């Protein structure tokens, strides 16, 4: 479950970077990773990348655009359904 969600998010971020042509050496693109963990308040998605990703994200709205996609919404929906089914038993 979490692997599919994190893989989807990484793929969508990389796709957005390519589409917006924000690639110089490819170092930032290849550094992107996502992990999912539990916390007291729920689940936490942690996005790691080269430090300058934050500036590119601010300039090009990478995450904002990715989180609006149908693919991301569908991935989240699948995870939510699975969590509900698991909790019901």
C-alpha positions as CSV (number, residue, x, y, z in Angstrom):
1,X,0.0,0.0,0.0
2,X,2.5,2.6,1.1
3,X,5.0,1.5,-1.7
4,X,2.5,2.2,-4.4
5,X,1.6,5.6,-2.9
6,X,5.2,6.7,-2.5
7,X,6.1,5.4,-6.0
8,X,3.2,7.3,-7.5
9,X,4.2,10.5,-5.8
10,X,7.8,10.2,-6.9
11,X,6.8,9.4,-10.4
12,X,4.4,12.4,-10.6
13,X,7.0,14.8,-9.2
14,X,9.6,13.6,-11.7
15,X,7.0,13.8,-14.5
16,X,6.1,17.4,-13.6
17,X,9.8,18.4,-13.4
18,X,10.4,16.9,-16.9
19,X,7.2,18.5,-18.3
20,X,8.3,21.9,-17.0
21,X,11.9,21.4,-18.2
22,X,13.5,22.1,-14.9
23,X,16.4,19.7,-15.5
24,X,20.0,20.8,-15.7
25,X,22.2,18.0,-14.6
26,X,19.5,15.6,-13.5
27,X,20.9,15.6,-9.9
28,X,17.7,17.0,-8.4
29,X,15.5,14.7,-10.4
30,X,17.4,11.6,-9.3
31,X,17.5,12.7,-5.7
32,X,13.7,12.7,-5.1
33,X,12.4,10.1,-2.7
34,X,9.3,9.8,-0.6
35,X,8.6,7.8,2.5
36,X,5.4,7.2,4.4
37,X,5.3,6.8,8.2
38,X,2.7,6.7,11.0
39,X,2.5,9.5,13.6
40,X,0.3,10.3,16.5
41,X,-1.8,12.5,14.2
42,X,-2.0,10.1,11.2
43,X,0.3,9.4,8.3
44,X,3.2,11.5,7.2
45,X,4.6,11.7,3.7
46,X,8.3,12.8,3.8
47,X,9.7,14.1,0.5
48,X,13.5,14.2,0.3
49,X,15.4,15.9,-2.5
50,X,18.4,18.1,-3.2
51,X,18.2,21.2,-1.0
52,X,17.5,23.4,-4.0
53,X,14.3,21.5,-4.8
54,X,12.5,23.8,-2.3
55,X,13.4,26.9,-4.4
56,X,12.4,25.2,-7.7
57,X,9.2,24.1,-6.1
58,X,8.4,27.6,-4.9
59,X,9.2,29.0,-8.4
60,X,7.4,26.4,-10.5
61,X,4.7,25.1,-8.0
62,X,5.8,21.5,-8.5
63,X,4.1,19.9,-5.5
64,X,1.0,22.1,-5.8
65,X,0.5,21.0,-9.3
66,X,1.2,17.3,-8.6
67,X,-1.2,17.2,-5.6
68,X,-4.0,18.5,-7.9
69,X,-3.6,15.6,-10.4
70,X,-6.2,12.9,-10.9
71,X,-3.5,10.3,-10.6
72,X,-2.6,11.5,-7.1
73,X,-6.2,11.7,-6.1
74,X,-6.8,8.2,-7.3
75,X,-3.8,6.9,-5.5
76,X,-5.0,8.5,-2.2
77,X,-8.5,7.1,-2.7
78,X,-7.1,3.6,-3.2
79,X,-5.1,3.9,0.0
80,X,-8.1,5.2,2.0
81,X,-10.3,2.4,0.8
82,X,-7.7,-0.1,1.8
83,X,-7.2,1.4,5.3
84,X,-11.0,1.4,5.8
85,X,-11.3,-2.2,4.7
86,X,-8.4,-3.2,7.0
87,X,-9.9,-1.4,10.0
88,X,-13.4,-3.0,9.4
89,X,-11.8,-6.4,9.1
